[in-house]
Amino acid sequence: MTVPRLTTLILLCASAAANVAANVAANVALAQTGLPRPPMPPAVPPPPAVHGTAAPVVEAPASPVAARPAAGEQPRQATTATPPAGVPQAADKGSVTGLLLPRFAALRSDEVNMRVGPGTRFPIQWQYHRRNLPVEILREVEVWRLVEDEDGVKGWVHQATLVGRRSFVVQGTEAAMRRSPDDDAAAVARLKPGVVGR
């Protein structure tokens, strides 16, 4: 470890220790006064990681310095703005790439780890051994993408393991690949279930 990093680490530890000492001193002083502790604010739940639903609006706890209505004035009700009917909603965009979400991609290599969370500290949930397997990107967090495979399994993969080109996988029964998009066009191949192509 270099000297500047070690110095920074020591300063961070000293700062954290000072904060802990200040909190302990404040709690001791509060306990000596005999006054009850103020209630803790309610925990704010994290937004859901489900595609297609808006994050819930969570109101902050009332502040003791919040504005109060003047004498004789009725308190205002909180309102939320809703777009007029018939106006198209803006599509979700990735916070990192700015590309539309959800979108389709494919696995870049024959070995891709799907993790429980966005980072290498999270355990591997699944390992794919199928290059070009199509996945749907639902969310972006830094270099990690929340994807869903054809079976509905969701997990996080690194962006470097994905490629933007679309691919397909045959599901169900054997399918005919035709020369053109017409039902009466000549079949050029018979594709068995599980075949991956692009």
N, C-alpha and C positions, 0 to 999 in steps of 0.2 A: 504494500500500500504506500502511496507517495505521501510526502510530508503535508502538502496542501489538503489532500483528502483526509488524512488523519486529523489535521487541525480542525477541519470542518466537522468531522464526526464528533470530536471532543466538544466543540462549541454547541452542536445540536444536543448532545447528551446533557451538557451543563444547563442549557436552556430548558430542556424537558424537566430536569431535576428542580430547577427554580420554579417552574409552573406547578409542579406537584407540591412543593413546599408551600407555595402561596395558597393553593387550594386547601391544604391541610390546616394552615393557620386560619383561614377564613372559616372553616368548619368548626374548629375549636372555639373561636371567638363567638360564633353563632350558638354553639352548645352552651357556653357560659352565660349568655344572656337569658336563656330559658325560653326564648321565643320558638314557636314551631317552625320547621323548615318549610320553605315555599314549595308548592307542588311542582313536580317535574312536568314539562310540557309533553303532550302525547307524542309517541313515536310516529314518524311519517313513513308509511309503507312505500317500498320502491315501486316504480311504474311496472306494469305487467310487460312480459316479454312476448306477448302474443300479437301476431300480425293482425292488422285490420281493426284494432280497438284503440280508442284514444286513452291516454293516460288519465286516471281520475284526477279531478281537481281537489286538492287538499287545502283547506283553509288553515292559515297559521293561527295559533292560539291567540286569544285576545291580549293585547298589550295594555299595561296599566296606563300608558300615555296615549291611548287611542283617542281620536277625536270624538267628542260627545255632542249630540244635537243640542242646539240652543234651547232655552226654556220655551215650552209650548210647541216646539217643532217635533214632528214625528221622525223616528229613526228611519234611515233609508234601507231598503231591502237590496241585498246583493243580487245582481243580475248577470247573466252570461250572454255574450253576443252569439247569435246563431245566424248563419248565412240564410238569405232568402231561398225559398224553395225553387228548384230548377237551376240553381247556380252550381256549376261543377266544382267539386272540392279539389284543392291542390293535392297532387300525388305525393306520397311520402318519398323523401330523398335521403340517401345515406349521409350520415353526419361527417364521414371521412371523404368519400369519393364524390358526393353530390349526385350520384347516379340514382335512378328510380329504384324503389323497393316496393314489393319484392321483385326480384329478377332472377333469371336462370343462369347457371354457369355449369362447368363440368370439372371433375377432379383431374388435376394435371398429371399425376403419376400413379403408379401401381401400389403405392403405400402411403396412405393419408391417415393421420390420427385425428379422431373426433374427440374433443374434450368436453368435460362437464361445464366449464366456464371459459371466459376469454383470457387465457394465459397458460404458460407452461407449468405453473404451480398447481393447476387443476388436473385431476386424474384423467387418464384416457378412458373414454366411455366405449369407444368402438374404433376398430381399425379397418379401413377399406383397402381392398386389394383389386381395384377395378378402375383402370384409367378410363377417362371420358364418361364416367358415371354421372348422369345429370343430377344436380341439386338445385334447390331454390334458396337464394340468399334472402333472409328475412331482416337482418339487422347488422350494423357495423359498429365495432368498438376498436378504435386504433387500428391495429393490423389483423384483427380477428373478425371473422364473419360467422354469424349464427345461420346455420343452414338446415334444411330439412330434405331428407332423401325421399325416394319413391315410396318407401314403406311408412313414412310419417315420423321417422326418428329424427329428433332435433339435437344439435350440438354445435360446438364451436370448432372451426378449423382456421388455420393461418391463411392469410390471403395469398401467400406464395404457392399454396397447394391447389389453387383454383385457376381456371382459365376461362376467359369470357365467352368462348365460343359455345354454342348450344349443341347438345347431343340428345340422343333418345335411347330408351330401353324398351324392348318389347315385353308387354305384360299380357297375361291371360293365355290365349291360345296362339297357335302358329298364325303368322300374318304374311300376306303376299306384298312384296315391294313391286310396284308397277312402274312402267316406263313413263307414264304421265299421271296426273291426278284424276283421271277418269276411271270409273269402276270397270269399264269394259276394255281398258288398256291391257296390253300383254304384260304378264308377270315376268320380272327379270330375276327374282330371287324369292325363296320361301324362308322367312325368318322365324326361328324358334323362340319360345319365351326365354327371357333373360339376355338376349342378344343386345349388345350396346353398339351404337353407331353414331356417326355424325354426318 
